[in-house]
Amino acid sequence: MQNVILIVHLLLALSLIGVVLLQRSEGGGLGMGGGGGAMSQRAAATALGKVTWALAIGFIVTSLTLTVIAAQDASGVSVMDRLTGNAPAAETGGSATGTDGIDTDALLPPPSAEDGNTSPDAPLVPRAD
């Protein structure tokens, strides 16, 4: 669902850029051009103006929807837990899995039986004695 909304969001963004570039330039920055200045009457809404508004509203709606979905997915998980790897262990009782579902025990090197050092801080390369 999130991927579909993201694709629609990207299509809306590209369409909005295209429609804005198609509109006629009024000249001057910040509304200074176009004849009459701030005291002129409001121009009639063109078809491109209405399409721009519709695309902008759709863009905002999809932005808010993606934000809500991302907040629901991230509930209960801290950014610091992801960075330090101290995420709470899964309740399955099997091997430890991280918050992303990767088996963290499979990522650790096998214990070295020759030197008897099985601590997590043991060197990965055997010492040349």
Secondary structure as UniProt FT lines:
FT   HELIX           2..22
FT   TURN            30..31
FT   HELIX           37..39
FT   HELIX           47..73
FT   TURN            74..76
FT   HELIX           79..84
FT   TURN            91..92
FT   TURN            99..100
FT   HELIX           104..107
FT   TURN            113..115
FT   TURN            120..121
//
